[in-house]
Amino acid sequence: MKQYKIIVEKHTDGYIAYPLGLKGVVVGQGNTYEEALSDVKSAIHFHIETFGNEAMEGEPKILEAFVAEAGV
């Protein structure tokens, strides 16, 4: 089992989740955090089954992910 870093965003109408480190667009959504996470995990599984090793990003691997806010 491979581990993925997943971003989960809370919006006024629900949650959106997407993984880091995969080629292509993989998105999950749900009314709750848990629903969005479950949906994106299913989408990741489908994406990898469909595209195989081509779905994987090349090196370097993402070690950590941060969220920052800056006024510009």
Long-range contacts (C-beta under 8 A, 24 or more apart in sequence): 4-44, 5-62, 5-64, 5-65, 6-37, 6-40, 7-65, 7-67, 8-33, 8-36, 8-37, 19-44, 20-62, 20-65, 21-56, 21-57, 21-61, 21-62, 22-47, 22-48, 22-55, 22-56, 22-57, 23-51, 23-54, 23-55, 23-56, 23-57, 24-51, 24-55
